[in-house]
Amino acid sequence: MLRLLATIRKEWLLLLRDRTGITLLFAMPLVLITVMALIEDAPFRDYQEVKFDILTVDNDHGRLGRYIQDGLQSSGQFNIVDSVKGHPVTEQAAKEMVNAGDYKICIIIPQGATGAIVSNANKIVNDISHRMGMSIALPVSTRTDSLHVTVYFDPAAKKAFKSAIHQALDNFLTQVETDLLMDRIKQQLKRKDVQETDTMQIQLKAVGLKEQFAGESKQVDVISNSVQHNVPAWSIFAMFFIVIPIGGNMIREREDGSLLRMKLIPGSYLAILAGKMLFFVGVCVVQFYLMILVGIYLLPLFGLPELLLGHSHVATFIVAACIGLAATAYGILVGTVFKTPNQALNFGAISIVILSAIGGIWIPLEIMPPTLQYIGHLSPLSWGLDAINNIYLRNMGLEHILADVSKLVVCAAVMLCIAAGIEKRRIS
């Protein structure tokens, strides 16, 4: 017990003597989290939080154009722009502005579009009327060519954004055609069977759409914005960077003979190793909670969302401790394998960057290619991030993080066993 406490005190004194190092150990991750959250705020923000200017050229001046413009405007996602500098937008000018990147989208509603929809609705109603034995026929256009609402996109627009706009416009077109068809059917039915004083309502949408949380809690699930992703993700990244001070300390202890003197002291060397691990796991946990406080109090000052925590604070502490355990074990392994501080520094830094890149720290794993997703799930940083997301985003408890926590503990044990084997071979 005394050896363990003495080791903790030794590591604490070594850390205090390096004032610059301890400042960088805690300050740099805070700067990193703030910068990354600010940079990635827009890509993570939902479409309903971003308003896009849409150029519209309405050559139809009918019900279709009004419906599309009103629908886009009321969604809260778009600003309808039909004039620039006081002049109505023409189709050619709109195409040029979109191609130049001044606007992301342009919608061209062709002349006669509403008339074509009305004609098609009349044709359907005439067919129904004929089958019902009704002699009334509504006018139908003899036009044979098809009309299209044309959409121009900025060449730099992403595929997912294009798909979302296509889906929204297709819904508007379907709704207009359905409304006009129902109007024609109601008119025909009134002429045939229903008195003029009666009211008639035809509603097609018998089944609605409702969003609900998939978890056990009734609380609506948390949106994975830049803060919810970046604060836990880069906290884990910073915790694993503890490999650099640990590896450097172990190599220096070997070089100046401190390690040999500690081994010559009566008692088990495991107490010294446990003291070292306990100290640095504590440092990692302090790092983690300091960065969580940044997400709660500092980032909202920059106009970013506040970090929302889950309900299980005990589970959060256990995950943070297990991440710190895996990070400390990795640092001990690196400090054991390499012989010089430069070797440990270069390998440790680069390996953590690689593990974080494939582990979903930079971007979520689900948007990576399938092969990289499989490889990414082998990264300890991915296990830690999955456990944190289960708590913060899915409001899960201790029982739902056991798998990821177990992986972190087993990984730490394996790395310590490898480091012990290497050290034993070096001594012999």
Secondary structure, DSSP 8 states (H G I E B T S, - for coil): -HHHHHHHHHHHHHHHH-HHHHHHHHHHHHHHHHHHHHHTHHHHS-GGGS-EEEEEEESS-SHHHHHHHHHHHHTTSEEEE-EETTEE--HHHHHHHHHTTS-SEEEEE-TTHHHHHHHHHHHHHHHHHHHTT-----------S----EEEE-TT--HHHHHHHHHHHHHHHHHHHHHHHHHHHHHHHHHHTS-TTS--------S-------SSS-S------HHHHHHHHHHHHHHHTTHHHHHHHHHHHHHTTHHHHHHHSSS-HHHHHHHHHHHHHHHHHHHHHHHHHIIIIIGGGGT-------S-HHHHHHHHHHHHHHHHHHHHHHHHH-SSHHHHHHHHHHHHHHHHHHTTSSS-GGGS-HHHHHHHTTSHHHHHHHHHHHHHTS---GGGTHHHHHHHHHHHHHHHHHHHHHHHHHH-
